[in-house]
Amino acid sequence: MSQTSTLGRWLSPQWFGVAPFFLFAFLFLILPALAIVIGAFRGADGGFTFDNIVGLNTPTIRNAYWVSIRVSFWSALLGCTIGFAMAAAATMGAMPRFIRSPLLTFSGVASNFAGLPLAFAFIATIGPAGLITVWLRTEFGINLRGATGFNLFSTTGLIVTYLFFQVPLMILIITPALDGLRREWREAAEILGATGAQYWRMVAFPILLPSLMGTFALLFANAFGAVATAFALAGPQLNIAPILLFSQIRGDVLGSPGLGYALAFGMIVITGLANALYLWLRARTERWQK
Amino acid sequence: MKRFAAWTAFLLGSLIFILPLFGMTEFSLSMRRGEYSFDAYASVLADPQFRETFTYSVVMALFTIVFGILLVVPTAYWVRLKMPGLRPVVEFITLMPLVIPAIVIVFGYIRLYNTSSWLPLTGSAMGTNILLMFGYTALALPYMYRAVDTGLRSIDIATLTEAAQSLGAGWTTIFARVILPNVFVAVLSGAFLTFAIVIGEFTLAALLNRPAFGPYLQLVGANKAYEPSALAVISFAITWLCMGLIQIVARLAPKPPAQPH
């Protein structure tokens, strides 16, 4: 292909149709992300450096990432398990069919009910003066915090609260995969003498595994970037990566702008890896759903 | 046995939703000692800051929706019609906001568009509003694009476009009077979802220092006892309303009737 025809192709009027979109995407998605990546590798003197990335290795920042990863991991794992159980119960024929549609509608709502109001709802329920906390204390004399060590304003509380949007997200994503399990597979397994447990362990579960792992990765990324709920529950002192970054943007608490970019860069890497895993596994899953 | 296990799993799982929703409702009604009352709601509604920030966020949501429609519908249409090879690229870009956390995106904005940069958007209130609107558009992009693209899939845009062109229509006419009405339902569901996202958004508004509903919620949450629950109930109702409207709109999706003109 000659030089002019390539140029001509690039200058063809067709591109005007998508130019506004690409301009927007470049200015308000790609360039901001690039600015963070570049900032993470640029020293105070403007030259290239790994100092910022190496500088992440302090107890505070390491701990922030680690707590974030733990919260995201557990909320994703519990979200997957509970969501799967509920979706399986509602779709596999053990419950009346009329439950399915309201469940999916409700999941659509609940997966979008995040942020500050979600934190308020949990504070009103299992916070220090919440409905259940008070009820347990007055009716049974149980001190929730004293008896179980549960504290809503801790990482455990965060995990429980995140379940409110993680479980419905799981239900929304896994229901189509469960629908994709063909009746014939089950019948074939039964004819060959498989028990229910064997069918699940040797047929359904291996087929669903990429879906399950993919959704897990998505839920992980979903929890990892969440700021508002954690901020409302525990305030700026909770040491998780997004909140540390929030404080850094507000007032340079790390004492070095470059370190802030490196912190943000690390978050992109982690959510990016989780999403790449999700996309890769989803591509594998689709082979079974045709 | 199987039935019992299914019901048990389902009911135990639903406690995660039922208890907090019940808790926040009960709490929002118990501001007055010993009896249920709407005092917390009255207190919220009487707060001028509530009205100001809520109005601000509603206006921001409307602008974001209009801008999002103008950005996404022509692009999705054009890509389907003329440049199908570009689809994976465009789809990848629209998924970026799900990969990059909102807080990182806004961090990039602050670095790029601060007062000493080449495009000092954060220098004025109006500039920051516009930047915030772009940010919201970016956050809503995955949902908006997918909704519109699904809508376009169900109509034969090539034939519609040729028919309009042979009748002498220009691109603006084709877009406004042929394509947009045909994907109106899809656009509406994208719009409601955008509304639900923008109305309570906290991170962008807080870091760009705009008086939106999200930062106001944070302020109330930190300082009041019963009002946050009332606000949570109101927010949940708004989310329900948006999602409910999506369902209704989708159900009413007109199989375009032969309109006499």
Boltz contact constraints between the chains, C-beta under 6 A:
constraints:
  - contact:
      token1: [A, 14]
      token2: [B, 82]
      max_distance: 6.0
  - contact:
      token1: [A, 17]
      token2: [B, 78]
      max_distance: 6.0
  - contact:
      token1: [A, 18]
      token2: [B, 75]
      max_distance: 6.0
  - contact:
      token1: [A, 18]
      token2: [B, 78]
      max_distance: 6.0
  - contact:
      token1: [A, 21]
      token2: [B, 75]
      max_distance: 6.0
  - contact:
      token1: [A, 24]
      token2: [B, 71]
      max_distance: 6.0
  - contact:
      token1: [A, 25]
      token2: [B, 93]
      max_distance: 6.0
  - contact:
      token1: [A, 28]
      token2: [B, 134]
      max_distance: 6.0
  - contact:
      token1: [A, 28]
      token2: [B, 138]
      max_distance: 6.0
  - contact:
      token1: [A, 29]
      token2: [B, 96]
      max_distance: 6.0
  - contact:
      token1: [A, 29]
      token2: [B, 138]
      max_distance: 6.0
  - contact:
      token1: [A, 32]
      token2: [B, 105]
      max_distance: 6.0
  - contact:
      token1: [A, 32]
      token2: [B, 108]
      max_distance: 6.0
  - contact:
      token1: [A, 32]
      token2: [B, 109]
      max_distance: 6.0
  - contact:
      token1: [A, 32]
      token2: [B, 112]
      max_distance: 6.0
  - contact:
      token1: [A, 33]
      token2: [B, 100]
      max_distance: 6.0
  - contact:
      token1: [A, 33]
      token2: [B, 108]
      max_distance: 6.0
  - contact:
      token1: [A, 35]
      token2: [B, 108]
      max_distance: 6.0
  - contact:
      token1: [A, 35]
      token2: [B, 111]
      max_distance: 6.0
  - contact:
      token1: [A, 35]
      token2: [B, 112]
      max_distance: 6.0
  - contact:
      token1: [A, 36]
      token2: [B, 104]
      max_distance: 6.0
  - contact:
      token1: [A, 36]
      token2: [B, 108]
      max_distance: 6.0
  - contact:
      token1: [A, 82]
      token2: [B, 13]
      max_distance: 6.0
  - contact:
      token1: [A, 85]
      token2: [B, 9]
      max_distance: 6.0
  - contact:
      token1: [A, 86]
      token2: [B, 10]
      max_distance: 6.0
  - contact:
      token1: [A, 86]
      token2: [B, 13]
      max_distance: 6.0
  - contact:
      token1: [A, 89]
      token2: [B, 6]
      max_distance: 6.0
  - contact:
      token1: [A, 89]
      token2: [B, 9]
      max_distance: 6.0
  - contact:
      token1: [A, 89]
      token2: [B, 10]
      max_distance: 6.0
  - contact:
      token1: [A, 94]
      token2: [B, 2]
      max_distance: 6.0
  - contact:
      token1: [A, 94]
      token2: [B, 3]
      max_distance: 6.0
  - contact:
      token1: [A, 94]
      token2: [B, 6]
      max_distance: 6.0
  - contact:
      token1: [A, 95]
      token2: [B, 6]
      max_distance: 6.0
  - contact:
      token1: [A, 108]
      token2: [B, 243]
      max_distance: 6.0
  - contact:
      token1: [A, 109]
      token2: [B, 239]
      max_distance: 6.0
  - contact:
      token1: [A, 109]
      token2: [B, 240]
      max_distance: 6.0
  - contact:
      token1: [A, 109]
      token2: [B, 243]
      max_distance: 6.0
  - contact:
      token1: [A, 110]
      token2: [B, 17]
      max_distance: 6.0
  - contact:
      token1: [A, 112]
      token2: [B, 196]
      max_distance: 6.0
  - contact:
      token1: [A, 112]
      token2: [B, 239]
      max_distance: 6.0
  - contact:
      token1: [A, 113]
      token2: [B, 236]
      max_distance: 6.0
  - contact:
      token1: [A, 113]
      token2: [B, 239]
      max_distance: 6.0
  - contact:
      token1: [A, 115]
      token2: [B, 200]
      max_distance: 6.0
  - contact:
      token1: [A, 115]
      token2: [B, 202]
      max_distance: 6.0
  - contact:
      token1: [A, 116]
      token2: [B, 202]
      max_distance: 6.0
  - contact:
      token1: [A, 116]
      token2: [B, 217]
      max_distance: 6.0
  - contact:
      token1: [A, 116]
      token2: [B, 218]
      max_distance: 6.0
  - contact:
      token1: [A, 116]
      token2: [B, 221]
      max_distance: 6.0
  - contact:
      token1: [A, 117]
      token2: [B, 232]
      max_distance: 6.0
  - contact:
      token1: [A, 117]
      token2: [B, 235]
      max_distance: 6.0
  - contact:
      token1: [A, 120]
      token2: [B, 221]
      max_distance: 6.0
  - contact:
      token1: [A, 120]
      token2: [B, 228]
      max_distance: 6.0
  - contact:
      token1: [A, 120]
      token2: [B, 229]
      max_distance: 6.0
  - contact:
      token1: [A, 120]
      token2: [B, 232]
      max_distance: 6.0
  - contact:
      token1: [A, 121]
      token2: [B, 20]
      max_distance: 6.0
  - contact:
      token1: [A, 121]
      token2: [B, 24]
      max_distance: 6.0
  - contact:
      token1: [A, 121]
      token2: [B, 232]
      max_distance: 6.0
  - contact:
      token1: [A, 122]
      token2: [B, 20]
      max_distance: 6.0
  - contact:
      token1: [A, 124]
      token2: [B, 23]
      max_distance: 6.0
  - contact:
      token1: [A, 124]
      token2: [B, 24]
      max_distance: 6.0
  - contact:
      token1: [A, 124]
      token2: [B, 27]
      max_distance: 6.0
  - contact:
      token1: [A, 124]
      token2: [B, 229]
      max_distance: 6.0
  - contact:
      token1: [A, 125]
      token2: [B, 19]
      max_distance: 6.0
  - contact:
      token1: [A, 125]
      token2: [B, 20]
      max_distance: 6.0
  - contact:
      token1: [A, 125]
      token2: [B, 23]
      max_distance: 6.0
  - contact:
      token1: [A, 130]
      token2: [B, 23]
      max_distance: 6.0
  - contact:
      token1: [A, 131]
      token2: [B, 23]
      max_distance: 6.0
  - contact:
      token1: [A, 131]
      token2: [B, 26]
      max_distance: 6.0
  - contact:
      token1: [A, 163]
      token2: [B, 16]
      max_distance: 6.0
  - contact:
      token1: [A, 167]
      token2: [B, 16]
      max_distance: 6.0
  - contact:
      token1: [A, 225]
      token2: [B, 101]
      max_distance: 6.0
  - contact:
      token1: [A, 227]
      token2: [B, 103]
      max_distance: 6.0
  - contact:
      token1: [A, 227]
      token2: [B, 203]
      max_distance: 6.0
  - contact:
      token1: [A, 228]
      token2: [B, 202]
      max_distance: 6.0
  - contact:
      token1: [A, 232]
      token2: [B, 221]
      max_distance: 6.0
  - contact:
      token1: [A, 242]
      token2: [B, 103]
      max_distance: 6.0
  - contact:
      token1: [A, 245]
      token2: [B, 103]
      max_distance: 6.0
  - contact:
      token1: [A, 249]
      token2: [B, 107]
      max_distance: 6.0
  - contact:
      token1: [A, 249]
      token2: [B, 207]
      max_distance: 6.0
  - contact:
      token1: [A, 264]
      token2: [B, 104]
      max_distance: 6.0
  - contact:
      token1: [A, 264]
      token2: [B, 107]
      max_distance: 6.0
  - contact:
      token1: [A, 267]
      token2: [B, 101]
      max_distance: 6.0
  - contact:
      token1: [A, 267]
      token2: [B, 104]
      max_distance: 6.0
  - contact:
      token1: [A, 268]
      token2: [B, 100]
      max_distance: 6.0
  - contact:
      token1: [A, 268]
      token2: [B, 104]
      max_distance: 6.0
  - contact:
      token1: [A, 271]
      token2: [B, 99]
      max_distance: 6.0
  - contact:
      token1: [A, 272]
      token2: [B, 99]
      max_distance: 6.0
  - contact:
      token1: [A, 275]
      token2: [B, 99]
      max_distance: 6.0
